[in-house]
Protein backbone atom coordinates (compact mmCIF):
# COMPACT_ATOMS: atom_id res chain seq x y z
CA UNK A 1 0.00 0.00 0.00
CA UNK A 2 0.96 3.63 -0.36
CA UNK A 3 1.12 5.21 3.10
CA UNK A 4 1.13 8.99 3.41
CA UNK A 5 1.31 11.33 6.36
CA UNK A 6 1.07 15.07 5.75
CA UNK A 7 1.13 18.06 8.10
CA UNK A 8 -1.03 21.06 7.21
CA UNK A 9 -0.31 24.39 8.91
CA UNK A 10 -3.65 26.18 8.71
CA UNK A 11 -4.01 29.94 9.05
CA UNK A 12 -5.18 30.69 12.62
CA UNK A 13 -8.41 32.32 11.44
CA UNK A 14 -9.34 29.13 9.54
CA UNK A 15 -8.10 26.49 12.00
CA UNK A 16 -11.41 25.77 13.74
CA UNK A 17 -13.20 25.45 10.38
CA UNK A 18 -10.58 23.23 8.71
CA UNK A 19 -12.63 20.00 8.98
CA UNK A 20 -15.47 21.72 7.10
CA UNK A 21 -13.11 23.45 4.64
CA UNK A 22 -11.54 20.09 3.74
CA UNK A 23 -14.80 18.18 4.15
CA UNK A 24 -15.80 17.76 0.51
CA UNK A 25 -12.28 16.64 -0.42
CA UNK A 26 -12.22 14.22 2.52
CA UNK A 27 -15.58 12.64 1.68
CA UNK A 28 -14.74 12.28 -2.02
CA UNK A 29 -11.35 10.74 -1.27
CA UNK A 30 -12.80 8.26 1.22
CA UNK A 31 -15.26 7.17 -1.50
CA UNK A 32 -12.46 6.26 -3.92
CA UNK A 33 -12.32 2.48 -4.44
CA UNK A 34 -8.56 2.39 -3.77
CA UNK A 35 -8.61 4.51 -0.61
CA UNK A 36 -7.94 2.44 2.51
CA UNK A 37 -8.23 5.37 4.92
CA UNK A 38 -8.06 9.16 4.94
CA UNK A 39 -8.06 10.49 8.51
CA UNK A 40 -7.43 13.97 9.91
CA UNK A 41 -6.17 14.72 13.42
CA UNK A 42 -5.56 18.04 15.08
CA UNK A 43 -2.31 18.57 16.96
CA UNK A 44 -2.63 18.81 20.74
CA UNK A 45 0.42 21.11 20.81
CA UNK A 46 -0.47 23.46 17.95
CA UNK A 47 -4.15 24.07 17.23
CA UNK A 48 -3.33 25.36 13.75
CA UNK A 49 -1.69 22.09 12.69
CA UNK A 50 -3.66 19.20 11.22
CA UNK A 51 -2.12 15.83 10.40
CA UNK A 52 -3.53 13.74 7.58
CA UNK A 53 -2.89 9.99 7.62
CA UNK A 54 -3.93 8.34 4.39
CA UNK A 55 -3.36 5.08 2.56
CA UNK A 56 -4.15 3.77 -0.89
CA UNK A 57 -4.28 0.17 -2.04
CA UNK A 58 -1.42 0.51 -4.55
CA UNK A 59 0.33 2.86 -6.97
CA UNK A 60 -2.62 2.71 -9.37
CA UNK A 61 -5.01 3.86 -6.63
CA UNK A 62 -2.61 6.62 -5.59
CA UNK A 63 -2.34 7.83 -9.18
CA UNK A 64 -6.13 7.79 -9.56
CA UNK A 65 -6.38 9.92 -6.42
CA UNK A 66 -4.03 12.67 -7.61
CA UNK A 67 -5.67 12.68 -11.05
CA UNK A 68 -9.22 12.98 -9.67
CA UNK A 69 -11.42 16.04 -10.10
CA UNK A 70 -11.77 16.41 -6.32
CA UNK A 71 -7.98 16.43 -5.90
CA UNK A 72 -7.68 19.20 -8.51
CA UNK A 73 -10.47 21.12 -6.76
CA UNK A 74 -8.63 20.76 -3.44
CA UNK A 75 -5.45 22.09 -5.07
CA UNK A 76 -7.40 25.22 -5.96
CA UNK A 77 -9.34 25.61 -2.68
CA UNK A 78 -7.17 24.47 0.22
CA UNK A 79 -3.91 26.48 -0.18
CA UNK A 80 -5.61 29.82 0.47
CA UNK A 81 -6.39 28.56 4.00
CA UNK A 82 -2.81 27.45 4.74
CA UNK A 83 0.10 29.29 6.35
CA UNK A 84 2.67 27.25 4.39
CA UNK A 85 3.08 24.37 1.99
CA UNK A 86 2.13 21.06 3.65
CA UNK A 87 4.95 18.69 4.62
CA UNK A 88 4.65 15.04 3.63
CA UNK A 89 6.07 11.58 4.16
CA UNK A 90 5.11 9.21 1.36
CA UNK A 91 6.22 5.59 1.24
CA UNK A 92 5.20 2.18 -0.02
CA UNK A 93 4.57 -0.39 2.70
CA UNK A 94 4.37 -4.14 2.15
CA UNK A 95 1.06 -4.69 3.93
CA UNK A 96 -2.58 -3.89 3.32
CA UNK A 97 -3.77 -2.48 6.64
CA UNK A 98 -2.89 -1.64 10.22
CA UNK A 99 -0.82 -4.02 12.36
CA UNK A 100 -1.25 -4.35 16.12
CA UNK A 101 1.19 -2.54 18.39
CA UNK A 102 2.50 -5.56 20.28
CA UNK A 103 4.25 -3.47 22.94
CA UNK A 104 0.86 -2.24 24.16
CA UNK A 105 -1.26 -5.36 23.87
CA UNK A 106 -4.66 -5.04 25.50
CA UNK A 107 -5.72 -8.24 27.20
Backbone as JSON Lines, residues from 0, in Angstrom:
{"i":0,"aa":"X","n":[0.84,-1.18,0.0],"ca":[0.0,0.0,0.0],"c":[0.88,1.24,0.0]}
{"i":1,"aa":"X","n":[0.3,2.33,-0.44],"ca":[0.96,3.63,-0.36],"c":[0.49,4.27,0.94]}
{"i":2,"aa":"X","n":[1.43,4.62,1.8],"ca":[1.12,5.21,3.1],"c":[1.66,6.63,3.12]}
{"i":3,"aa":"X","n":[0.78,7.57,3.45],"ca":[1.13,8.99,3.41],"c":[0.73,9.65,4.72]}
{"i":4,"aa":"X","n":[1.63,10.47,5.24],"ca":[1.31,11.33,6.36],"c":[1.71,12.74,5.95]}
{"i":5,"aa":"X","n":[0.79,13.68,6.12],"ca":[1.07,15.07,5.75],"c":[0.65,16.0,6.88]}
{"i":6,"aa":"X","n":[1.44,17.05,7.08],"ca":[1.13,18.06,8.1],"c":[0.69,19.34,7.39]}
{"i":7,"aa":"X","n":[-0.46,19.85,7.78],"ca":[-1.03,21.06,7.21],"c":[-1.04,22.15,8.27]}
{"i":8,"aa":"X","n":[-0.32,23.24,8.01],"ca":[-0.31,24.39,8.91],"c":[-1.38,25.37,8.41]}
{"i":9,"aa":"X","n":[-2.49,25.4,9.12],"ca":[-3.65,26.18,8.71],"c":[-3.55,27.59,9.29]}
{"i":10,"aa":"X","n":[-3.98,28.58,8.52],"ca":[-4.01,29.94,9.05],"c":[-4.87,29.98,10.31]}
{"i":11,"aa":"X","n":[-4.45,30.7,11.35],"ca":[-5.18,30.69,12.62],"c":[-6.67,31.02,12.47]}
{"i":12,"aa":"X","n":[-7.0,31.94,11.59],"ca":[-8.41,32.32,11.44],"c":[-9.25,31.25,10.75]}
{"i":13,"aa":"X","n":[-8.61,30.21,10.2],"ca":[-9.34,29.13,9.54],"c":[-9.22,27.79,10.29]}
{"i":14,"aa":"X","n":[-8.42,27.76,11.34],"ca":[-8.1,26.49,12.0],"c":[-9.33,25.76,12.54]}
{"i":15,"aa":"X","n":[-10.24,26.45,13.18],"ca":[-11.41,25.77,13.74],"c":[-12.35,25.25,12.65]}
{"i":16,"aa":"X","n":[-12.32,25.85,11.47],"ca":[-13.2,25.45,10.38],"c":[-12.56,24.45,9.42]}
{"i":17,"aa":"X","n":[-11.28,24.1,9.66],"ca":[-10.58,23.23,8.71],"c":[-11.33,21.94,8.38]}
{"i":18,"aa":"X","n":[-11.91,21.23,9.36],"ca":[-12.63,20.0,8.98],"c":[-13.75,20.26,7.96]}
{"i":19,"aa":"X","n":[-14.43,21.39,8.07],"ca":[-15.47,21.72,7.1],"c":[-14.86,22.19,5.78]}
{"i":20,"aa":"X","n":[-13.78,22.97,5.86],"ca":[-13.11,23.45,4.64],"c":[-12.63,22.27,3.8]}
{"i":21,"aa":"X","n":[-12.06,21.27,4.44],"ca":[-11.54,20.09,3.74],"c":[-12.57,18.98,3.63]}
{"i":22,"aa":"X","n":[-13.78,19.22,4.08],"ca":[-14.8,18.18,4.15],"c":[-15.17,17.53,2.83]}
{"i":23,"aa":"X","n":[-15.41,18.32,1.81],"ca":[-15.8,17.76,0.51],"c":[-14.67,16.9,-0.06]}
{"i":24,"aa":"X","n":[-13.45,17.39,0.04],"ca":[-12.28,16.64,-0.42],"c":[-12.14,15.34,0.36]}
{"i":25,"aa":"X","n":[-12.33,15.41,1.67],"ca":[-12.22,14.22,2.52],"c":[-13.26,13.18,2.14]}
{"i":26,"aa":"X","n":[-14.51,13.58,2.02],"ca":[-15.58,12.64,1.68],"c":[-15.36,12.0,0.3]}
{"i":27,"aa":"X","n":[-14.97,12.8,-0.68],"ca":[-14.74,12.28,-2.02],"c":[-13.57,11.31,-2.04]}
{"i":28,"aa":"X","n":[-12.51,11.63,-1.31],"ca":[-11.35,10.74,-1.27],"c":[-11.7,9.43,-0.59]}
{"i":29,"aa":"X","n":[-12.41,9.49,0.52],"ca":[-12.8,8.26,1.22],"c":[-13.68,7.36,0.35]}
{"i":30,"aa":"X","n":[-14.38,7.95,-0.61],"ca":[-15.26,7.17,-1.5],"c":[-14.5,6.52,-2.66]}
{"i":31,"aa":"X","n":[-13.25,6.87,-2.84],"ca":[-12.46,6.26,-3.92],"c":[-12.3,4.77,-3.64]}
{"i":32,"aa":"X","n":[-12.45,3.93,-4.67],"ca":[-12.32,2.48,-4.44],"c":[-10.96,2.05,-3.9]}
{"i":33,"aa":"X","n":[-9.89,2.78,-4.23],"ca":[-8.56,2.39,-3.77],"c":[-8.12,3.03,-2.48]}
{"i":34,"aa":"X","n":[-8.97,3.86,-1.87],"ca":[-8.61,4.51,-0.61],"c":[-8.85,3.56,0.56]}
{"i":35,"aa":"X","n":[-7.81,3.3,1.33],"ca":[-7.94,2.44,2.51],"c":[-8.36,3.25,3.73]}
{"i":36,"aa":"X","n":[-7.8,4.44,3.88],"ca":[-8.23,5.37,4.92],"c":[-7.72,6.77,4.59]}
{"i":37,"aa":"X","n":[-8.38,7.75,5.17],"ca":[-8.06,9.16,4.94],"c":[-8.55,9.89,6.18]}
{"i":38,"aa":"X","n":[-7.67,10.03,7.18],"ca":[-8.06,10.49,8.51],"c":[-7.28,11.73,8.95]}
{"i":39,"aa":"X","n":[-8.02,12.73,9.39],"ca":[-7.43,13.97,9.91],"c":[-7.36,13.92,11.43]}
{"i":40,"aa":"X","n":[-6.31,14.5,11.98],"ca":[-6.17,14.72,13.42],"c":[-5.65,16.13,13.63]}
{"i":41,"aa":"X","n":[-6.04,16.71,14.74],"ca":[-5.56,18.04,15.08],"c":[-4.49,17.91,16.16]}
{"i":42,"aa":"X","n":[-3.41,18.62,16.0],"ca":[-2.31,18.57,16.96],"c":[-2.78,19.04,18.34]}
{"i":43,"aa":"X","n":[-2.33,18.37,19.38],"ca":[-2.63,18.81,20.74],"c":[-1.67,19.9,21.19]}
{"i":44,"aa":"X","n":[-0.57,20.08,20.46],"ca":[0.42,21.11,20.81],"c":[0.25,22.4,20.02]}
{"i":45,"aa":"X","n":[-0.32,22.3,18.83],"ca":[-0.47,23.46,17.95],"c":[-1.84,23.37,17.28]}
{"i":46,"aa":"X","n":[-2.77,24.17,17.73],"ca":[-4.15,24.07,17.23],"c":[-4.31,24.5,15.78]}
{"i":47,"aa":"X","n":[-3.25,25.02,15.17],"ca":[-3.33,25.36,13.75],"c":[-2.75,24.26,12.87]}
{"i":48,"aa":"X","n":[-2.28,23.18,13.47],"ca":[-1.69,22.09,12.69],"c":[-2.63,20.88,12.65]}
{"i":49,"aa":"X","n":[-2.88,20.42,11.43],"ca":[-3.66,19.2,11.22],"c":[-2.76,18.17,10.55]}
{"i":50,"aa":"X","n":[-2.9,16.92,10.97],"ca":[-2.12,15.83,10.4],"c":[-3.08,14.91,9.66]}
{"i":51,"aa":"X","n":[-2.74,14.63,8.42],"ca":[-3.53,13.74,7.58],"c":[-2.79,12.43,7.45]}
{"i":52,"aa":"X","n":[-3.44,11.33,7.8],"ca":[-2.89,9.99,7.62],"c":[-3.77,9.31,6.59]}
{"i":53,"aa":"X","n":[-3.15,8.92,5.48],"ca":[-3.93,8.34,4.39],"c":[-3.2,7.14,3.81]}
{"i":54,"aa":"X","n":[-3.96,6.25,3.2],"ca":[-3.36,5.08,2.56],"c":[-4.21,4.7,1.35]}
{"i":55,"aa":"X","n":[-3.51,4.23,0.34],"ca":[-4.15,3.77,-0.89],"c":[-3.67,2.37,-1.2]}
{"i":56,"aa":"X","n":[-4.52,1.59,-1.79],"ca":[-4.28,0.17,-2.04],"c":[-2.94,-0.08,-2.75]}
{"i":57,"aa":"X","n":[-2.62,0.72,-3.76],"ca":[-1.42,0.51,-4.55],"c":[-1.12,1.77,-5.36]}
{"i":58,"aa":"X","n":[-0.06,1.7,-6.18],"ca":[0.33,2.86,-6.97],"c":[-0.78,3.32,-7.91]}
{"i":59,"aa":"X","n":[-1.52,2.38,-8.47],"ca":[-2.62,2.71,-9.37],"c":[-3.69,3.53,-8.63]}
{"i":60,"aa":"X","n":[-4.01,3.13,-7.42],"ca":[-5.01,3.86,-6.63],"c":[-4.48,5.23,-6.24]}
{"i":61,"aa":"X","n":[-3.2,5.33,-5.91],"ca":[-2.61,6.62,-5.59],"c":[-2.61,7.56,-6.78]}
{"i":62,"aa":"X","n":[-2.32,7.02,-7.96],"ca":[-2.34,7.83,-9.18],"c":[-3.76,8.3,-9.49]}
{"i":63,"aa":"X","n":[-4.73,7.41,-9.32],"ca":[-6.13,7.79,-9.56],"c":[-6.54,8.93,-8.62]}
{"i":64,"aa":"X","n":[-6.05,8.88,-7.39],"ca":[-6.38,9.92,-6.42],"c":[-5.87,11.28,-6.88]}
{"i":65,"aa":"X","n":[-4.59,11.37,-7.24],"ca":[-4.03,12.67,-7.61],"c":[-4.51,13.15,-8.98]}
{"i":66,"aa":"X","n":[-5.12,12.28,-9.75],"ca":[-5.67,12.68,-11.05],"c":[-7.17,12.96,-10.98]}
{"i":67,"aa":"X","n":[-7.77,12.81,-9.81],"ca":[-9.22,12.98,-9.67],"c":[-9.63,14.45,-9.71]}
{"i":68,"aa":"X","n":[-10.87,14.67,-10.07],"ca":[-11.42,16.04,-10.1],"c":[-11.43,16.65,-8.7]}
{"i":69,"aa":"X","n":[-11.74,15.84,-7.67],"ca":[-11.77,16.41,-6.32],"c":[-10.37,16.76,-5.82]}
{"i":70,"aa":"X","n":[-9.34,16.07,-6.27],"ca":[-7.98,16.43,-5.9],"c":[-7.62,17.77,-6.55]}
{"i":71,"aa":"X","n":[-7.95,17.93,-7.83],"ca":[-7.68,19.2,-8.51],"c":[-8.45,20.34,-7.85]}
{"i":72,"aa":"X","n":[-9.69,20.08,-7.45],"ca":[-10.47,21.12,-6.76],"c":[-9.83,21.49,-5.43]}
{"i":73,"aa":"X","n":[-9.31,20.5,-4.72],"ca":[-8.63,20.76,-3.44],"c":[-7.36,21.58,-3.66]}
{"i":74,"aa":"X","n":[-6.65,21.31,-4.75],"ca":[-5.45,22.09,-5.07],"c":[-5.79,23.57,-5.26]}
{"i":75,"aa":"X","n":[-6.96,23.84,-5.76],"ca":[-7.4,25.22,-5.96],"c":[-7.91,25.84,-4.65]}
{"i":76,"aa":"X","n":[-8.65,25.07,-3.85],"ca":[-9.34,25.61,-2.68],"c":[-8.48,25.66,-1.42]}
{"i":77,"aa":"X","n":[-7.8,24.59,-1.09],"ca":[-7.17,24.47,0.22],"c":[-5.98,25.4,0.48]}
{"i":78,"aa":"X","n":[-5.09,25.65,-0.49],"ca":[-3.91,26.48,-0.18],"c":[-4.22,27.87,0.36]}
{"i":79,"aa":"X","n":[-5.3,28.46,-0.02],"ca":[-5.61,29.82,0.47],"c":[-5.9,29.84,1.98]}
{"i":80,"aa":"X","n":[-6.12,28.67,2.57],"ca":[-6.39,28.56,4.0],"c":[-5.15,28.13,4.8]}
{"i":81,"aa":"X","n":[-4.02,27.97,4.11],"ca":[-2.81,27.45,4.74],"c":[-1.77,28.54,4.97]}
{"i":82,"aa":"X","n":[-0.99,28.36,6.03],"ca":[0.1,29.29,6.35],"c":[1.37,28.95,5.58]}
{"i":83,"aa":"X","n":[1.51,27.68,5.17],"ca":[2.67,27.25,4.39],"c":[2.34,25.97,3.65]}
{"i":84,"aa":"X","n":[3.23,25.6,2.77],"ca":[3.08,24.37,1.99],"c":[3.09,23.17,2.93]}
{"i":85,"aa":"X","n":[2.14,22.25,2.78],"ca":[2.13,21.06,3.65],"c":[3.43,20.25,3.51]}
{"i":86,"aa":"X","n":[3.79,19.59,4.59],"ca":[4.95,18.69,4.62],"c":[4.43,17.27,4.57]}
{"i":87,"aa":"X","n":[5.17,16.38,3.9],"ca":[4.65,15.04,3.63],"c":[5.73,13.97,3.78]}
{"i":88,"aa":"X","n":[5.28,12.8,4.22],"ca":[6.07,11.58,4.16],"c":[5.22,10.62,3.33]}
{"i":89,"aa":"X","n":[5.82,10.08,2.28],"ca":[5.11,9.21,1.36],"c":[5.97,7.98,1.11]}
{"i":90,"aa":"X","n":[5.44,6.8,1.42],"ca":[6.22,5.59,1.24],"c":[5.32,4.43,0.83]}
{"i":91,"aa":"X","n":[5.92,3.41,0.29],"ca":[5.2,2.18,-0.02],"c":[5.5,1.18,1.09]}
{"i":92,"aa":"X","n":[4.44,0.56,1.6],"ca":[4.57,-0.39,2.7],"c":[4.05,-1.74,2.23]}
{"i":93,"aa":"X","n":[4.76,-2.78,2.57],"ca":[4.37,-4.14,2.15],"c":[3.37,-4.74,3.12]}
{"i":94,"aa":"X","n":[2.19,-4.17,3.16],"ca":[1.06,-4.69,3.93],"c":[-0.19,-4.01,3.39]}
{"i":95,"aa":"X","n":[-1.34,-4.45,3.87],"ca":[-2.58,-3.89,3.32],"c":[-3.5,-3.32,4.4]}
{"i":96,"aa":"X","n":[-2.97,-3.06,5.57],"ca":[-3.77,-2.48,6.64],"c":[-2.91,-2.25,7.87]}
{"i":97,"aa":"X","n":[-3.57,-1.91,8.96],"ca":[-2.89,-1.64,10.22],"c":[-2.44,-2.94,10.88]}
{"i":98,"aa":"X","n":[-1.29,-2.91,11.52],"ca":[-0.82,-4.02,12.36],"c":[-1.05,-3.64,13.81]}
{"i":99,"aa":"X","n":[-1.1,-4.64,14.69],"ca":[-1.25,-4.35,16.12],"c":[0.08,-3.9,16.71]}
{"i":100,"aa":"X","n":[0.01,-3.01,17.67],"ca":[1.19,-2.54,18.39],"c":[1.43,-3.49,19.56]}
{"i":101,"aa":"X","n":[2.29,-4.49,19.32],"ca":[2.5,-5.56,20.28],"c":[2.99,-5.1,21.64]}
{"i":102,"aa":"X","n":[3.73,-3.97,21.69],"ca":[4.25,-3.47,22.94],"c":[3.18,-2.91,23.86]}
{"i":103,"aa":"X","n":[1.97,-2.75,23.35],"ca":[0.86,-2.24,24.16],"c":[-0.37,-3.11,24.02]}
{"i":104,"aa":"X","n":[-0.16,-4.41,24.03],"ca":[-1.26,-5.36,23.87],"c":[-2.3,-5.17,24.96]}
{"i":105,"aa":"X","n":[-3.54,-5.12,24.56],"ca":[-4.66,-5.04,25.5],"c":[-5.21,-6.44,25.67]}
{"i":106,"aa":"X","n":[-5.22,-6.88,26.9],"ca":[-5.72,-8.24,27.2],"c":[-7.24,-8.22,27.33]}
